[in-house]
Amino acid sequence: MMFSRAEKTPLAEWWWSIDRELLGSLILLLVLGMVLSYGASPAVAERIGFGEWHFVIRHAIFATLAVPVMVLTSLLSHRQARFAALAVLIGSTVLLWATLVIGTEIKGASRWINFGGQSIQPSEFVKPAFAVIGAWLFSEYMIHRNVPGRMIATGIMVLIVAALLLQPDIGQSALVMATWAVLLFFSGISWWVIFGLAGAAGVLLFGAYAFFPHFARRIDTFLNPDGGGNTYQIDRALQSLFEGGWFGRGPGESIAKKLIPDAHADYVFSAAAGEFGILFCMGLVGLIAFIVLRAMLAAQRQTSLFARLAASTIAVQFAMQSGINLAVNLNLIPPKGMTLPFVSYGGTSMIAVAFGMGLMLALTRTKPEERMATGLPAYRSAVVAPAE
């Protein structure tokens, strides 16, 4: 026990109101990411001419920074969390458009901006910030029908997606649009609208195939692996998945992992399977599922409609990003360049996910007296309260 219930300090109040199981699960995921980085990164670093521990040290630095970012963000009140998300959304959207002018081009895409020798990918911060601000705008529309919150949120989404498509970044564009669709679904829409959105998604997918050659090549290679496309990375990833068996070959013993170009980043899951086995990977997926379900249940205990929408949307966004990464590793969908949250190497991604998880923890904080006041179980509320 860190604090007595009798203490009235901000830290004591935070400790007794935070979902400690959810916080502990997120920190455990960070630790597992460090372990997997230790196993997968040295071979990659040596292959591209860096020191053996280059990525391991950088991953440790980013993970060490991620914990205080997440904890400090979780200390915010609902109102403060909203203002923080708004500030980050404005700043990251400006930087998102700035990448088109002053961004660093890598593999034909301008997605990064250099600050003091450190590359920053603004789109990573846009995602959690948009989830929170979008939830606030949708909740205002649901409570006050004369407030055009849904229209404003849609306009922000279009502004963000336009910049992402110009970079181009199809994967992040799809995730931002999916976040908007989740908000629309949670706010209550008819099945006809859902079917209409599904049709629109199909049209957008066809348009992306027609207008973005790199996206079309990935689709063609996925559908026809023997057609001459480059399948080296996914072939090695699948080899690593199969060679590990149930229990793995042991730390540092995977052969295929040493051949995967992005074993420390997008394909860390496949590298983990080769070294630690399928049972370990199933446990990792179970931990991610627990985080998502725990966050969703915690969100439903909130009396504030804004907090419910925002926390639920961040949790689903976390689930979607994780699902996309895992599906790519299992060769269920074409490569998307999406990291596995808190596990894959990537400084911007890790700090941005920490910020998003901190917002989620802040918005799911509960107080015993608030649950007692409703007279209902913890997962229900008699009141749909406006945003604070």
C-alpha positions as CSV (number, residue, x, y, z in Angstrom):
1,M,0.0,0.0,0.0
2,M,1.6,3.2,-1.1
3,F,-0.8,5.7,0.5
4,S,-3.4,5.7,3.3
5,R,-7.0,6.3,2.4
6,A,-7.0,9.0,5.0
7,E,-4.4,11.1,3.1
8,K,-5.8,14.0,1.0
9,T,-2.7,14.7,-1.1
10,P,-3.0,14.8,-4.9
11,L,-0.8,11.7,-5.2
12,A,-2.9,9.8,-2.6
13,E,-6.1,10.7,-4.4
14,W,-4.6,9.6,-7.7
15,W,-3.5,6.3,-6.2
16,W,-6.9,5.4,-4.9
17,S,-8.8,6.6,-8.0
18,I,-6.6,5.2,-10.7
19,D,-7.2,1.7,-12.2
20,R,-4.1,0.2,-10.8
21,E,-4.6,-3.1,-12.6
22,L,-4.8,-1.3,-15.9
23,L,-1.7,0.8,-15.1
24,G,0.2,-2.3,-14.0
25,S,-0.7,-4.1,-17.2
26,L,0.5,-1.2,-19.4
27,I,3.8,-1.1,-17.5
28,L,4.1,-4.8,-17.9
29,L,3.6,-4.4,-21.6
30,L,6.4,-1.8,-21.7
31,V,8.7,-4.2,-19.8
32,L,8.0,-7.1,-22.2
33,G,8.8,-4.7,-25.1
34,M,12.2,-4.1,-23.5
35,V,12.8,-7.8,-23.2
36,L,11.9,-8.4,-26.9
37,S,14.0,-5.4,-27.9
38,Y,17.0,-7.0,-26.1
39,G,16.5,-10.2,-28.1
40,A,15.6,-8.8,-31.5
41,S,17.6,-5.5,-31.9
42,P,21.3,-6.4,-31.7
43,A,21.2,-8.5,-35.0
44,V,19.4,-5.6,-36.8
45,A,21.8,-3.0,-35.5
46,E,24.9,-5.0,-36.6
47,R,23.4,-5.7,-40.0
48,I,22.9,-2.0,-40.8
49,G,26.3,-0.9,-39.3
50,F,25.3,0.4,-35.8
51,G,26.7,-0.8,-32.5
52,E,25.2,-4.0,-31.2
53,W,23.3,-2.3,-28.4
54,H,22.2,0.8,-30.4
55,F,18.5,0.1,-30.6
56,V,18.4,-1.6,-27.1
57,I,19.8,1.6,-25.5
58,R,17.5,3.9,-27.4
59,H,14.5,1.6,-26.7
60,A,15.3,1.7,-23.0
61,I,15.6,5.5,-23.0
62,F,12.2,5.9,-24.8
63,A,10.6,3.4,-22.4
64,T,12.0,5.2,-19.4
65,L,10.5,8.5,-20.7
66,A,7.2,6.8,-21.5
67,V,6.4,5.9,-17.9
68,P,6.5,9.4,-16.5
69,V,4.6,10.8,-19.5
70,M,1.9,8.2,-18.9
71,V,1.8,8.7,-15.1
72,L,1.9,12.5,-15.3
73,T,-0.9,12.6,-17.9
74,S,-3.0,10.3,-15.8
75,L,-2.9,12.9,-13.0
76,L,-5.0,15.3,-15.1
77,S,-8.6,16.0,-14.4
78,H,-11.1,15.5,-17.2
79,R,-11.0,19.2,-18.1
80,Q,-7.2,19.3,-18.0
81,A,-7.0,16.1,-20.2
82,R,-9.3,17.8,-22.7
83,F,-7.2,20.9,-22.9
84,A,-4.0,18.8,-23.1
85,A,-5.4,16.8,-26.0
86,L,-6.6,20.0,-27.7
87,A,-3.1,21.6,-27.5
88,V,-1.5,18.4,-28.8
89,L,-4.0,18.1,-31.6
90,I,-3.4,21.6,-32.8
91,G,0.4,21.3,-32.6
92,S,0.6,17.9,-34.2
93,T,-1.8,18.9,-37.0
94,V,0.3,21.9,-37.8
95,L,3.4,19.7,-37.8
96,L,1.6,17.2,-39.9
97,W,1.0,19.7,-42.7
98,A,4.6,21.1,-42.2
99,T,6.0,17.7,-43.0
100,L,4.9,18.3,-46.6
101,V,7.2,21.3,-46.8
102,I,10.1,20.7,-44.4
103,G,9.7,17.0,-43.7
104,T,12.4,14.3,-44.2
105,E,11.5,12.0,-47.1
106,I,12.1,8.3,-46.4
107,K,11.1,5.6,-48.9
108,G,9.1,8.1,-50.9
109,A,7.1,9.4,-48.0
110,S,7.4,12.7,-46.0
111,R,6.2,11.7,-42.5
112,W,9.0,12.9,-40.2
113,I,10.3,16.2,-39.0
114,N,13.8,16.6,-37.5
115,F,14.3,18.5,-34.3
116,G,17.8,18.5,-32.8
117,G,18.8,15.3,-34.5
118,Q,15.6,13.5,-33.4
119,S,13.0,12.5,-36.0
120,I,9.4,13.1,-34.9
121,Q,6.3,11.6,-36.6
122,P,3.4,14.0,-35.9
123,S,0.7,11.5,-37.0
124,E,1.4,9.4,-33.9
125,F,0.4,12.2,-31.6
126,V,-2.6,13.2,-33.8
127,K,-4.4,9.8,-33.1
128,P,-4.9,9.9,-29.3
129,A,-5.5,13.7,-29.4
130,F,-8.2,13.4,-32.1
131,A,-9.8,10.5,-30.2
132,V,-10.3,12.8,-27.1
133,I,-11.3,16.0,-28.9
134,G,-13.5,14.1,-31.2
135,A,-15.2,12.4,-28.2
136,W,-15.7,15.8,-26.6
137,L,-17.3,17.3,-29.8
138,F,-19.6,14.2,-30.2
139,S,-20.6,14.3,-26.6
140,E,-21.5,18.0,-26.8
141,Y,-23.6,17.2,-29.9
142,M,-25.4,14.4,-28.1
143,I,-26.2,16.6,-25.1
144,H,-26.9,19.8,-26.9
145,R,-28.3,19.1,-30.4
146,N,-27.8,22.7,-31.5
147,V,-24.0,22.3,-31.1
148,P,-22.5,21.2,-34.4
149,G,-20.0,19.0,-32.7
150,R,-20.3,16.0,-35.0
151,M,-19.8,18.3,-38.1
152,I,-16.7,20.0,-36.5
153,A,-15.2,16.6,-35.6
154,T,-15.8,15.4,-39.2
155,G,-14.1,18.5,-40.5
156,I,-11.0,17.9,-38.3
157,M,-10.9,14.3,-39.4
158,V,-10.9,15.4,-43.1
159,L,-8.2,18.0,-42.4
160,I,-6.0,15.3,-40.8
161,V,-6.6,12.7,-43.4
162,A,-5.9,15.1,-46.2
163,A,-2.4,15.8,-44.9
164,L,-1.8,12.1,-44.3
165,L,-2.8,11.2,-47.8
166,L,-0.5,13.8,-49.2
167,Q,2.5,12.4,-47.4
168,P,1.3,9.6,-48.3
169,D,0.4,7.4,-45.3
170,I,-2.5,5.1,-46.1
171,G,-2.3,3.1,-42.8
172,Q,-2.5,6.1,-40.5
173,S,-5.2,7.6,-42.7
174,A,-7.3,4.5,-42.3
175,L,-6.7,4.5,-38.5
176,V,-7.8,8.1,-38.1
177,M,-10.9,7.5,-40.2
178,A,-11.7,4.3,-38.2
179,T,-11.4,6.4,-35.0
180,W,-14.0,8.8,-36.4
181,A,-16.2,5.9,-37.4
182,V,-15.9,4.4,-33.8
183,L,-17.0,7.8,-32.4
184,L,-19.9,7.8,-34.8
185,F,-20.9,4.3,-33.8
186,F,-20.7,5.0,-30.1
187,S,-22.8,8.1,-30.5
188,G,-25.7,6.1,-31.9
189,I,-26.4,5.7,-35.6
190,S,-28.8,3.6,-37.7
191,W,-27.8,0.4,-39.5
192,W,-28.3,2.1,-42.8
193,V,-25.6,4.6,-42.0
194,I,-23.3,1.8,-40.9
195,F,-23.9,0.0,-44.2
196,G,-23.4,3.3,-46.1
197,L,-20.0,3.8,-44.3
198,A,-19.0,0.3,-45.1
199,G,-19.7,1.0,-48.8
200,A,-17.8,4.3,-48.6
201,A,-14.8,2.5,-47.1
202,G,-14.8,0.1,-50.0
203,V,-14.9,3.0,-52.5
204,L,-12.0,4.7,-50.6
205,L,-10.0,1.4,-50.6
206,F,-10.5,1.1,-54.4
207,G,-9.5,4.8,-54.8
208,A,-6.3,4.2,-52.8
209,Y,-5.5,1.3,-55.0
210,A,-6.0,3.4,-58.1
211,F,-4.1,6.5,-57.1
212,F,-1.3,5.3,-54.8
213,P,1.1,3.0,-56.7
214,H,3.0,1.8,-53.6
215,F,-0.3,0.8,-52.0
216,A,-1.3,-1.0,-55.2
217,R,2.0,-2.9,-55.3
218,R,1.5,-4.1,-51.7
219,I,-2.0,-5.3,-52.5
220,D,-0.8,-7.1,-55.7
221,T,2.1,-8.7,-53.9
222,F,-0.2,-9.8,-51.0
223,L,-2.8,-11.3,-53.4
224,N,-0.1,-12.9,-55.7
225,P,3.1,-13.6,-53.8
226,D,4.6,-15.4,-56.7
227,G,4.1,-12.5,-59.1
228,G,7.5,-11.0,-58.6
229,G,6.9,-8.7,-55.7
230,N,9.3,-8.4,-52.8
231,T,8.1,-10.8,-50.1
232,Y,11.4,-11.4,-48.4
233,Q,10.5,-9.8,-45.0
234,I,7.1,-11.4,-44.6
235,D,8.6,-14.8,-45.7
236,R,11.3,-14.5,-43.0
237,A,8.7,-13.4,-40.5
238,L,6.5,-16.5,-41.2
239,Q,9.6,-18.6,-41.0
240,S,10.3,-17.2,-37.5
241,L,6.8,-17.9,-36.4
242,F,7.0,-21.5,-37.5
243,E,10.5,-22.3,-36.3
244,G,9.7,-21.3,-32.7
245,G,7.1,-23.9,-32.1
246,W,5.2,-23.8,-28.8
247,F,8.1,-22.8,-26.5
248,G,10.6,-21.1,-28.8
249,R,14.3,-21.8,-29.6
250,G,15.5,-19.6,-26.7
251,P,16.8,-16.0,-26.4
252,G,19.1,-15.2,-29.3
253,E,18.7,-18.6,-30.9
254,S,16.1,-17.8,-33.6
255,I,17.7,-18.1,-37.1
256,A,14.9,-16.4,-39.1
257,K,14.8,-13.5,-36.7
258,K,18.3,-12.5,-37.6
259,L,17.2,-12.2,-41.2
260,I,14.1,-10.0,-40.7
261,P,15.0,-6.4,-41.6
262,D,12.5,-4.9,-39.2
263,A,12.7,-7.6,-36.5
264,H,12.9,-4.8,-33.8
265,A,10.0,-2.7,-35.1
266,D,7.0,-3.8,-37.2
267,Y,7.9,-7.5,-37.0
268,V,8.9,-7.8,-33.4
269,F,6.0,-10.2,-32.8
270,S,7.4,-12.7,-35.4
271,A,10.8,-12.3,-33.8
272,A,9.3,-13.1,-30.4
273,A,7.7,-16.2,-31.7
274,G,11.0,-17.6,-33.0
275,E,12.7,-17.0,-29.6
276,F,10.0,-17.5,-27.0
277,G,7.4,-19.6,-28.8
278,I,3.7,-19.4,-29.6
279,L,2.6,-19.7,-26.0
280,F,4.5,-16.6,-25.1
281,C,2.9,-14.8,-28.1
282,M,-0.5,-15.9,-27.0
283,G,0.2,-14.5,-23.6
284,L,1.2,-11.2,-25.2
285,V,-2.0,-11.0,-27.2
286,G,-3.9,-11.9,-24.0
287,L,-2.3,-9.0,-22.1
288,I,-3.2,-6.6,-24.9
289,A,-6.8,-7.9,-24.9
290,F,-7.0,-7.5,-21.1
291,I,-5.8,-3.9,-21.4
292,V,-8.5,-3.1,-24.0
293,L,-11.4,-4.9,-22.1
294,R,-10.3,-3.4,-18.7
295,A,-10.3,0.1,-20.2
296,M,-13.7,-0.4,-21.9
297,L,-15.3,-1.6,-18.6
298,A,-13.6,1.3,-16.7
299,A,-15.0,3.7,-19.2
300,Q,-18.5,2.5,-18.7
301,R,-18.3,3.4,-15.0
302,Q,-17.9,7.1,-15.8
303,T,-20.9,9.4,-15.3
304,S,-19.5,11.9,-17.8
305,L,-20.5,11.1,-21.4
306,F,-17.3,12.7,-22.7
307,A,-15.1,10.5,-20.5
308,R,-17.0,7.4,-21.6
309,L,-16.7,8.2,-25.3
310,A,-13.1,9.3,-25.1
311,A,-11.7,6.5,-22.9
312,S,-13.6,3.9,-25.0
313,T,-12.4,5.3,-28.3
314,I,-8.7,5.4,-27.1
315,A,-9.1,1.8,-26.0
316,V,-10.5,0.7,-29.4
317,Q,-7.8,2.7,-31.2
318,F,-5.2,0.8,-29.2
319,A,-6.9,-2.4,-30.1
320,M,-7.0,-1.5,-33.8
321,Q,-3.4,-0.6,-34.0
322,S,-2.4,-3.7,-32.2
323,G,-4.6,-5.8,-34.4
324,I,-3.2,-4.3,-37.6
325,N,0.4,-5.1,-36.5
326,L,-0.5,-8.6,-35.5
327,A,-2.4,-9.3,-38.8
328,V,0.6,-8.1,-40.8
329,N,2.9,-10.4,-38.9
330,L,0.6,-13.3,-39.6
331,N,0.3,-12.3,-43.2
332,L,-3.5,-11.8,-43.0
333,I,-3.3,-8.3,-44.5
334,P,-0.6,-6.4,-46.6
335,P,2.2,-4.7,-44.7
336,K,1.1,-1.4,-43.2
337,G,4.1,0.0,-41.3
338,M,2.1,0.0,-38.0
339,T,3.9,-0.5,-34.7
340,L,2.8,-2.8,-31.9
341,P,2.1,-0.3,-29.1
342,F,4.7,-0.3,-26.3
343,V,6.5,-3.3,-27.9
344,S,7.9,-2.2,-31.2
345,Y,10.9,0.1,-31.4
346,G,10.1,3.7,-32.2
347,G,10.5,6.7,-30.0
348,T,7.7,8.9,-31.3
349,S,5.3,6.0,-31.3
350,M,6.1,5.0,-27.7
351,I,5.8,8.5,-26.3
352,A,2.6,9.1,-28.2
353,V,1.1,5.8,-27.0
354,A,2.1,6.7,-23.4
355,F,0.3,10.1,-23.8
356,G,-2.8,8.3,-25.1
357,M,-2.7,5.7,-22.4
358,G,-2.2,8.5,-19.8
359,L,-5.3,10.2,-21.1
360,M,-7.2,6.9,-20.9
361,L,-6.1,6.4,-17.3
362,A,-7.1,10.0,-16.4
363,L,-10.5,9.6,-18.0
364,T,-11.2,6.3,-16.2
365,R,-10.3,7.4,-12.7
366,T,-13.1,6.6,-10.3
367,K,-13.9,7.6,-6.7
368,P,-15.8,5.3,-4.3
369,E,-18.1,8.1,-3.2
370,E,-19.2,8.7,-6.8
371,R,-20.2,5.1,-7.4
372,M,-22.0,5.0,-4.0
373,A,-24.0,8.2,-5.0
374,T,-25.6,6.5,-8.0
375,G,-26.7,3.5,-6.0
376,L,-25.9,1.3,-9.1
377,P,-23.2,-1.3,-9.8
378,A,-19.8,0.1,-10.9
379,Y,-20.5,-0.6,-14.6
380,R,-23.7,1.4,-14.8
381,S,-24.8,5.0,-14.1
382,A,-28.1,6.6,-13.6
383,V,-26.9,9.9,-15.0
384,V,-25.3,10.9,-18.4
385,A,-23.4,13.9,-17.3
386,P,-22.0,16.6,-19.6
387,A,-18.3,17.1,-20.0
388,E,-16.6,18.9,-17.1
